[in-house]
Amino acid sequence: MQTYILRDSQTETEIEAASLAEARTRAKEWAREGDYDAECFDSGTIWIEVQIIAVDADGDETIETVVTVALDPEAPECYEGGEHEWSSPFEIVGGIKENPGVWGHGGGVVISEVCLLCGCKKTTDTWATNPDNGEQGLTSVQYEAEHYADKLTELATAEGARIGREAAEASDATEWAEAEPDWESLDELVRGAYRQQAEYDAEEAFTAARSEA
């Protein structure tokens, strides 16, 4: 067995490993299990460099190699603690209709997505740079809680009202419960509380249209 020191910019630990390959695996696990403050991930993915240092019988140290471990931030909690539903509707994330939410960046792209349940923004950069060593062509992920919340609310309200008015025009029903609204456009845009808001606004618009008829 060989004694190795695993050392990053903040701390170190000593291990025994049968080979350098095993030490590399242990170094990656050690980095992933580290205790990192949430602020470390404010700008998204971070890269931890771990030196693998062999220690001989005399205590002399030799750097054998360095491994880099990418650590992505955890996504913020979603609506009612559920799973995020990521999507890239042009109406919300922008870009071009043929490829919404995607912009060129160096040799890669930056991809913007929205959670249709909570409005969180997810940004994936396929040409990210490690600020510690300048390495490019990496992939980073960043989250911004409720970034699109206002836009989703506006969209739900506008679409709901439109659907309600169109249901009133297309049907002889006098009560919302008897109407047959077309939800197709909304199905791909909002979920959860935003969908509930849209349905409320649709009923309000339907009722208002009927009272004016």
N, C-alpha and C positions, 0 to 999 in steps of 0.2 A: 504493500500500500504506500502511496505517496501523500505527503502532507502538502496541502495547498491553502493559500489565503485567497479569499474572494473579497475584493475591495472595490467599492464604488466611491463617489465623491463625498459621501457622508459617513460611511461606516465600513466595517469589515468583519469577516468571520473566518474561522479555520475549519477545514474539512479534511477527511481522509478519503482518497479515491483510488481505484485500481488503475485508472488510466486518465489521460488528458481528456478523452472523449466523455468519460463519466463526469469529470470536473466541469466540463462545459455545460452538460445537462444540469448539474447541480447548481451552477452559477445562474442559469436562466430561471430555475425554480426559485432560487433565493431572491432574485430581483423581483419576480412577480409576487412573492409573498411579503414584500416590504410594506412598511407602514408609511403611507404618503398622505400629506394634507390635501384636502379638496382643492385648495388654491393652486396646487401644482398643475392641475388640469384645466385652469381657466382658459388657456389658449389651445386646449385639445390634447392630443396624444403627446406623451413624453417618451424620451429614449434614455434608458439607463445603461451606461457603459460599466461593465464589470471586468476588472483586471483579474486574471487567473495567475497567481504567483506560486511557483514551486519553491518549497523550503527544504534545503538539504539537511544533513545530519548536524552540520555546524551552525545551522540557523541562517545561513545565507539565502537571500531571496533572488529569484529569477523570474521575470515576467514572461510567461509562456505564450499567452495570447490574451486578447480582449474580446468579449462578446457584448453585443448590443441587443437590448431587449426593449421592444416597443410596448408601452402600456397605454391602453385606451381609457378614457374616462368612463364612468358609469353614466348611463342615461338617467335624467331626472325622473322622478316618479310620475307615472301617467295617471290619467283620469280614473278615479276610483280604484287605484292600485293595479289596474289591468296592464296588458301588454300594449306597447306602442303600435300604431298602425301607420307605417311610413308610406308616403306617396309623394308624387311631384306634380300636382295639378298646375297647369300653366296659370290659371287664375290667381293662384296663391304665390308660387315660387318664381314666376316670371321666366325670363329667358326667351326661347323661341318655341312656338307651338309644336314643331316637329320633334323637339328634344328639350322639353321644359326643365328648368333648374340646373342646366349643365353649361359651364363656361370653360373655355380653354385656359390652361395654366401651365406654362413651360412645356414639358414633354408629356403632360397629363391633363387632367380636368379637375374642376371643382364642382361637386354635385350637392345641390341643396334639396333637402326633403323636409316635409312637414308631417307631424303626427296629426291625423285627422281627428283624434280624440281629445288632445290636450293643447295643440298649437305649438308644441316644442319644435325647434328647428334642429336638424341634423346636417352638418356639413362634412363631406368627405373630400379630402384633397389627395389626389393620386400623384401629385408632384410636390410633396411636402419636403421641407428642409429640416434636418436636425440642427438646431441652433448651436449645439456644443461643438460640432466638428464640420458643419457646412455640407454634409452629405445630402444630396438631392435624390429625387425619384422615390421617396418614401411615401407611405400612405398614413394620413392622419385623420382623426375623427374629432369633431367638436359638437357639443350640444348647447343650445340656448333655450332654457325653459320659457314657455309661453310667448316665444318670439312672434309667432303668427296668430296669437290669440285674438287680437283686435280684428285682423283681416278675416279670420274665420267667422267671427261674430257678424261683421258687415256682410260677408258673403251669404251666410245663413239667413240673415234678415232679408236681404235683397231677393235671393232666390225663393225663399219661402213666400214672400209677398207676391212675387211674379207667378208662382205656381198656384197660389190661392186665387188670384185674379183670373188666370187662364181657366181654372176649374169652374169658376162662376160663369165664364163666357161659353164654355163648352158643354155645360150641363144645365138641365132644367131643375136640378135639385135645389130645394130651399134650405136644407140643413146640411152642414158640413159633413155629418156622418153619412149622408147619402151621396155625397160628391165622389168623383173618381179622379183625384189629382194624379198627375204624372210626375212621379218622383225620380225618374231616370237621371236627370241632370244632377240632382242632389246626391244620389247614391254614391257617386265617385268623388264627392267633395267634402262632406262632413260626416261626423259620427258623434255618438254620445250626446253631451249637453248641447252641442251646436246643432245637431239634428233635431233635438227637442225644441230648440229655439226656432228653427226653420218651420217646424210643424205648427208651432203656436202662431207664428207670423202668417203662415198660409191660411190658417183658420180665420184669423183676424181680417185678412185681406178679402177672403171669400165672403165673410159676413158683411163687411163694409160694402162690397160690390153688390150684394143682394139687397141691402137696404137702400141703395141708390137706384136700383132697377125699377 
